[in-house]
Structure formats: C-alpha cells, structure tokens
Amino acid sequence: MLVKRRAQGALEYLFMVAAALIVILIVVKMLKGKTAEAKEVIVENNATKELQELANEA
C-alpha cells in the first residue's frame, strides 16, 4: 500500500512539472513573438526618422 501511495505521489509530481513546463514554453513563445514585433516597430520608427531628417535637409 505504501509503494502505491509513493508511486501516485511521484506521478502527480511529474504531471505538475510537465504542466509547469508547458506553461513556461507557451509564455516564452508568446514573448518571442512580442519582441519580434517590437523590433520591427523600432526599425520602422528609425527608418521614418531618417527619412524625415533627409527630407528636412533637402
């Protein structure tokens, strides 16, 4: 009976660890997407500023 309880506890622990890893992977994937979007916005803003500076110089 004691072995069965330990096995059940170990299995529950593994499920909790697996669930936590899945949540972490989802969050990391979402953050990677957001940082890629932010990088594109920064590049676009820098390009716009440079074009405005060139237009002002002309």
PEVEN-V880276 format. One record per helix or strand of 3 or more residues. SS is the DSSP state (A for helix, B for strand). FROM is the first residue (numbers start at 1). TO is the last residue. If there is no record, write none. Layout:
ss=[SS | SS]
from=[FROM | FROM]
to=[TO | TO]
This chain:
ss=[A]
from=[2]
to=[57]
